[in-house]
Amino acid sequence: MTRSLDRLTLLETFVRIAERGSISAAARDLGLSQASASRQLADLEERLGAQLIVRSTHHLSLTKAGERCLADARLLLAEWEGFAEDFAGDADRIAGPLKIVVPVALGQTVALDCAVAFQAAHPEIVLDWILDDAPNRFSEVGCDLWLRVGAVPDETLIVQPLAEVERIVVAAPGLVGPADGDPQALANVPCAALHPFEGGRWPLTGPLGETADLDARVTFASNNIATTKRVAVAGGGYAIMPRWLVAAELEAGTLVEPLPGWRAASLTINAAFAPARRQTRRLRLFIDAMKDGLAGLA
């Protein structure tokens, strides 16, 4: 084994320890003894001349140097994988792990369908599918790709738009009387709001391009879109929902549009990933598959 490969191995061990928060758990993942994993961590710290992890009886935490090392190590390992792919014997073989962080609603429905279809087409891909709506920083998550609805709160990442999501006003039948195209007719009707996207006022655009603000009487708020949808179906309040998410309910009549033709501002589904000089082919193909699969959501 060459010294250069040794360095990559040490970085891989360090990244796994940092992500698992445990030397023993990382050792199991990597097929090492705990003593071997500890030696590799100590070797890396000696080579870098810096302490990367603070060890206590029950907890491991990264030092400031460890935080910097973790972000750079992930980039180096990703670039190495992309580099190695260029010299693989089978240029058409798509294999290896992909760790994806995806919003809960998307990750349980349409994005999941895309992922399953991608894996069926490339059975040597191993997916780690993490459902998370929280606005974590990418370096803290430790993934290959972050799918997010709305802005990506990490300026260090490359962001690629995948789809625009149309959003409409929906309510249970009978909750709202005839609105006659006037958003303010809903001013005194209970509202189920999704945060952090929504507050108490929604700018809406009408069928002829006219605009109006809908001042909402929020009586229920949640950071989970499936919960907000369920409240709307139960008649607990009208809600602003992506059309794709409520298409079945609109078809069945369990939700209706009290303001037909009016739309809230659309939201973008973004793919965010680290700016490695060489992305792995499997990641590039997965992003393309997601873009194709989500294209019909608008």
Stockholm file with secondary structure:
# STOCKHOLM 1.0

chainA/1-298         MTRSLDRLTLLETFVRIAERGSISAAARDLGLSQASASRQLADLEERLGAQLIVRSTHHLSLTKAGERCLADARLLLAEWEGFAEDFAGDADRIAGPLKIVVPVALGQTVALDCAVAFQAAHPEIVLDWILDDAPNRFSEVGCDLWLRVGAVPDETLIVQPLAEVERIVVAAPGLVGPADGDPQALANVPCAALHPFEGGRWPLTGPLGETADLDARVTFASNNIATTKRVAVAGGGYAIMPRWLVAAELEAGTLVEPLPGWRAASLTINAAFAPARRQTRRLRLFIDAMKDGLAGLA
#=GR chainA/1-298 SS CCHHHHHHHHHHHHHHHHHHTCHHHHHHHHTCCHHHHHHHHHHHHHHHTSCCEEECSSCEEECHHHHHHHHHHHHHHHHHHHHHHTTCSCTTCCCEEEEEEECHHHHHTHHHHHHHHHHHHSTTEEEEEEECCSCCCHHHHCCSEEEEESCCSCTTSEEEEEEEEEEEEEBCTTTSCCCTTCGGGGTTSEEEEETTTCCSEEEEECTTSCEEEEECEEEEEESCHHHHHHHHHTTSCBEEEEHHHHHHHHHHTSSBCSSTTCEEEEEEEEEEECCCSSCCHHHHHHHHHHHHHHGGGC
#=GC SS_cons         CCHHHHHHHHHHHHHHHHHHTCHHHHHHHHTCCHHHHHHHHHHHHHHHTSCCEEECSSCEEECHHHHHHHHHHHHHHHHHHHHHHTTCSCTTCCCEEEEEEECHHHHHTHHHHHHHHHHHHSTTEEEEEEECCSCCCHHHHCCSEEEEESCCSCTTSEEEEEEEEEEEEEBCTTTSCCCTTCGGGGTTSEEEEETTTCCSEEEEECTTSCEEEEECEEEEEESCHHHHHHHHHTTSCBEEEEHHHHHHHHHHTSSBCSSTTCEEEEEEEEEEECCCSSCCHHHHHHHHHHHHHHGGGC
//
